[in-house]
Amino acid sequence: MSAPLTLAVGYAVPRAGLPAPASFRRWVEAALRGAKRRKGAELAIRIVDADEGRTLNRDYRGKDYATNVLSFPAELPPGVHLPLLGDLAICAPVVLREAAEQGKSPRDHWAHLTVHGVLHLLGYDHIEDAEAEAMEALETRILAGLGIADPYA
């Protein structure tokens, strides 16, 4: 990646068996490249447990359950131009449960959700069908570049 990336990864759960910060960096860089982001980027990823994931999802989305990844895009004041993209909260138990239920390797699912979250920070969404198709196609291309099969197949 040519533009600088500042990435902070925090673990609010035991790290054993979870991806290392270097893996998250690789996946974030792949997402930024895939989305053709040429400017620097700054973001934080926090790996949370089910209780924190549920609290965040309830408080910010009005949904009282833990979900896999939450994206919190930076809301900068008008005229302030920083490389800050925002924050991701990824819920470890949900990721591991989904990977098992979907027959995916946990590592591939972590990569997918990281890419998915970064794309949300960049403004991609999947509320409308056309947006969802475009976002899923981009995720699939990015993940293929990492040697990961189509998560939507």
C-alpha positions as CSV (number, residue, x, y, z in Angstrom):
1,M,0.0,0.0,0.0
2,S,1.5,3.3,-1.0
3,A,-0.5,5.6,1.3
4,P,0.2,5.3,5.0
5,L,-2.1,3.2,7.2
6,T,-2.4,3.8,11.0
7,L,-4.1,0.8,12.5
8,A,-4.8,0.1,16.2
9,V,-6.0,-3.3,17.2
10,G,-7.3,-3.8,20.7
11,Y,-8.5,-7.1,22.3
12,A,-11.2,-7.0,24.9
13,V,-11.1,-10.8,25.0
14,P,-8.3,-13.3,25.4
15,R,-6.1,-13.3,22.2
16,A,-5.5,-17.1,22.1
17,G,-6.7,-18.4,18.7
18,L,-7.6,-15.0,17.4
19,P,-5.9,-13.3,14.4
20,A,-2.8,-11.2,15.2
21,P,-2.7,-7.5,14.5
22,A,-0.5,-8.2,11.4
23,S,-3.4,-10.2,9.9
24,F,-5.9,-7.4,10.5
25,R,-3.4,-5.0,8.9
26,R,-3.1,-7.3,5.8
27,W,-6.9,-7.5,5.5
28,V,-7.4,-3.7,6.0
29,E,-4.8,-2.9,3.4
30,A,-6.5,-5.3,0.9
31,A,-9.8,-3.6,1.5
32,L,-8.3,-0.1,1.0
33,R,-6.5,-1.3,-2.2
34,G,-9.7,-3.0,-3.5
35,A,-11.7,0.2,-2.9
36,K,-9.0,2.2,-4.7
37,R,-8.3,4.4,-1.6
38,R,-5.2,6.3,-2.5
39,K,-5.1,8.6,0.6
40,G,-3.8,7.6,4.0
41,A,-6.1,5.9,6.4
42,E,-6.4,5.7,10.2
43,L,-8.8,3.3,12.0
44,A,-9.1,1.2,15.1
45,I,-10.4,-2.4,15.4
46,R,-11.6,-3.6,18.8
47,I,-12.3,-7.3,19.3
48,V,-15.1,-7.6,21.8
49,D,-17.0,-10.3,23.7
50,A,-20.7,-11.0,23.3
51,D,-21.8,-8.7,26.1
52,E,-19.9,-5.7,24.7
53,G,-21.1,-6.6,21.2
54,R,-24.7,-6.7,22.3
55,T,-24.4,-3.4,24.2
56,L,-22.9,-1.6,21.2
57,N,-25.5,-3.1,18.8
58,R,-28.3,-2.1,21.2
59,D,-27.0,1.4,21.9
60,Y,-26.1,2.3,18.3
61,R,-28.5,0.3,16.2
62,G,-31.4,-0.4,18.5
63,K,-30.9,-4.2,18.1
64,D,-30.6,-6.1,21.3
65,Y,-28.1,-8.9,20.3
66,A,-24.5,-9.3,19.5
67,T,-23.7,-9.0,15.8
68,N,-20.5,-9.9,13.9
69,V,-19.1,-6.5,13.0
70,L,-20.1,-3.0,13.7
71,S,-18.7,0.0,11.8
72,F,-18.5,3.5,13.3
73,P,-17.5,5.9,10.6
74,A,-15.6,9.0,11.7
75,E,-17.8,12.1,11.8
76,L,-15.5,15.0,11.2
77,P,-16.6,18.6,11.4
78,P,-16.9,20.4,8.1
79,G,-13.6,21.6,6.8
80,V,-11.6,19.1,8.9
81,H,-9.7,16.7,6.6
82,L,-8.0,13.9,8.4
83,P,-7.2,10.3,7.3
84,L,-9.5,9.1,10.1
85,L,-12.0,6.5,8.8
86,G,-13.5,5.4,12.1
87,D,-13.7,2.3,14.2
88,L,-14.7,-1.4,13.9
89,A,-16.0,-3.6,16.7
90,I,-15.8,-7.3,15.8
91,C,-17.5,-9.8,18.2
92,A,-15.2,-12.8,18.6
93,P,-17.8,-15.3,19.8
94,V,-20.2,-14.4,16.9
95,V,-17.4,-14.7,14.3
96,L,-16.4,-18.1,15.6
97,R,-20.0,-19.3,15.8
98,E,-20.9,-18.1,12.3
99,A,-17.7,-19.7,10.8
100,A,-18.7,-23.0,12.4
101,E,-22.3,-22.8,11.3
102,Q,-21.3,-21.8,7.7
103,G,-18.6,-24.3,7.4
104,K,-15.9,-21.6,6.8
105,S,-12.5,-21.4,8.3
106,P,-12.5,-18.9,11.2
107,R,-9.5,-17.1,9.6
108,D,-11.4,-16.6,6.3
109,H,-14.5,-15.3,8.2
110,W,-12.3,-12.9,10.2
111,A,-10.8,-11.6,7.0
112,H,-14.3,-11.3,5.3
113,L,-15.8,-9.3,8.3
114,T,-12.7,-7.1,8.5
115,V,-13.0,-6.3,4.7
116,H,-16.7,-5.8,5.1
117,G,-16.3,-3.4,8.0
118,V,-13.6,-1.4,6.3
119,L,-15.8,-1.0,3.2
120,H,-18.6,0.4,5.5
121,L,-16.1,2.9,6.9
122,L,-15.4,4.0,3.3
123,G,-19.1,4.6,2.6
124,Y,-20.2,1.3,1.1
125,D,-23.6,-0.1,2.2
126,H,-26.0,-2.9,1.5
127,I,-29.4,-1.5,2.3
128,E,-30.6,-1.3,-1.3
129,D,-30.3,-4.4,-3.5
130,A,-28.0,-2.6,-6.1
131,E,-25.7,-1.4,-3.3
132,A,-25.6,-4.9,-1.8
133,E,-24.7,-6.5,-5.1
134,A,-21.9,-4.0,-5.7
135,M,-20.5,-4.3,-2.2
136,E,-20.6,-8.1,-2.2
137,A,-18.9,-8.2,-5.6
138,L,-16.1,-5.9,-4.3
139,E,-15.7,-8.0,-1.2
140,T,-15.5,-11.2,-3.2
141,R,-12.8,-9.7,-5.5
142,I,-10.8,-8.4,-2.5
143,L,-11.1,-11.8,-0.7
144,A,-10.1,-13.7,-3.9
145,G,-6.9,-11.6,-4.0
146,L,-6.2,-12.9,-0.5
147,G,-6.9,-16.5,-1.6
148,I,-10.3,-16.7,0.1
149,A,-13.3,-18.2,-1.5
150,D,-16.5,-16.2,-2.2
151,P,-18.2,-15.9,1.2
152,Y,-21.6,-15.5,-0.5
153,A,-21.4,-18.6,-2.6
